[in-house]
Amino acid sequence: MSSSTAATSTPHPAQRRVLAVLVAAQVLSGAGLAAGITVGALLAEDILGGAGWAGVPIALLTVGSAAAAALVGRVSQWAGRRGGLAAGYAAGAAGAVGVVAAAASGSVALLLASLLVYGAGSATNLQARYAGADLAAPHRRSRAVSTVLVATTLGAVAGPNLVAPLGRLATALGIPPLAGPFLLAGAAYAAAALVLGLLLRPDPLITARALAAVRAADAPAGTAVGGTAPPRTRALLGGAAVMVSAQLVMVALMTMTPVHMAAHGHSVGAAGLVIAVHVGAMYLPSPLSGLLVDRFGPGAVAAASGLTLPAAGLLAALAPPHSVGLLALALALLGLGWSLGLVAGTAIVTDSTPLAVRARTQGLVDVAVAVAGAGGGLVSGLVVAAADYAVLAAGGGVLALAVLPLIALSVRRGSGSPTG
């Protein structure tokens, strides 16, 4: 075995430190990510009026997330992961502060603008998973990605369950109680930006590029290694399709569940519990998702996602509105299906893209993912207003089934890696 081959099959000495810093930042950012999810739709109903507007916050958040995904990817390509991720979280913190100010003043314009900026935190939280894979050995990349994802769980599960005490804090400060979780989001995103800006050294992407350059110099003439092989477009599109479908279905159903519960007499605390279960199911199974991808390949795991999401939609559609337990189970399945799809799709995209353009390409893929989420969030409110929650849930399940042919494409084209 040559020295260059051995280098690609063993983890970089800095990988453990990189993962530790990313985990710390993700724990913090998870609270910022989940705090707004639980009350965003309810806050929109309060300020804008009517359930038909309930999907607007998630739609705006994900539009902002789309723009931020592209920017974070470009900054990371140019300046490394540290600069891109820290800037993204700082923007998310500023957006959360703006939401609080909008709620306090009743300003619709400020609320809409702030939700767009707040979406940068969500985009950055997802982009961090790519940083976990930069220095990982190829056969452990998905487990490295899942380590970063699962770290989000602690803050993400705690955030929705802090809705009631944060509401009391907001009331004590003279702020509408539904704005309370955004106080936590601002502080959490700012802390995550600080951790990454100070501690993510060496930068994983810059270090990976340097290693790839050394391997390229040592390789026989005409051999494409490191960051020099061309991207495999069909596999790249297949991996992106897996993540886009999972995000669209997940966001649409997640957005309207608190509104559906509130309309049937459930408390904000009960909705927060269901969302906490959902967010936990999005991130807690990540290590299992990563292990399955590394062992059986991303295509098989993507197919499992394509079957789990319809099961979640069917259960949500059939669950009695008064049953918190069944709704929580449906949202747990929804989170699991999203986890399987995200980790599998990430593996396909990463393995299909050379280091020379990897961060920029990953950012563009996440733009598509965020746009899908924006569409799901916006359409969800309109569907529920025109029909009902059961129609939304069943429709999401049918859509998830419809992408199975695209998953089959990723199975055929998604194996192997041009980048080492």
HELIX and SHEET records of a PDB file:
HELIX    1   1 SER A    3  SER A    9  1                                   7    
HELIX    2   2 GLN A   15  LEU A   48  1                                  34    
HELIX    3   3 ALA A   51  TRP A   53  5                                   3    
HELIX    4   4 VAL A   56  ALA A   79  1                                  24    
HELIX    5   5 ARG A   81  SER A  105  1                                  25    
HELIX    6   6 VAL A  108  ALA A  133  1                                  26    
HELIX    7   7 PRO A  138  ARG A  140  5                                   3    
HELIX    8   8 ARG A  141  ASN A  161  1                                  21    
HELIX    9   9 VAL A  163  ALA A  172  1                                  10    
HELIX   10  10 PRO A  177  ALA A  179  5                                   3    
HELIX   11  11 GLY A  180  LEU A  199  1                                  20    
HELIX   12  12 PRO A  204  ASP A  218  1                                  15    
HELIX   13  13 THR A  233  ALA A  263  1                                  31    
HELIX   14  14 VAL A  268  TYR A  283  1                                  16    
HELIX   15  15 SER A  286  PHE A  296  1                                  11    
HELIX   16  16 PRO A  298  LEU A  318  1                                  21    
HELIX   17  17 VAL A  324  ASP A  351  1                                  28    
HELIX   18  18 LEU A  355  VAL A  357  5                                   3    
HELIX   19  19 ARG A  358  ALA A  386  1                                  29    
HELIX   20  20 TYR A  389  ALA A  402  1                                  14    
HELIX   21  21 LEU A  404  ARG A  413  1                                  10    
END                                                                             
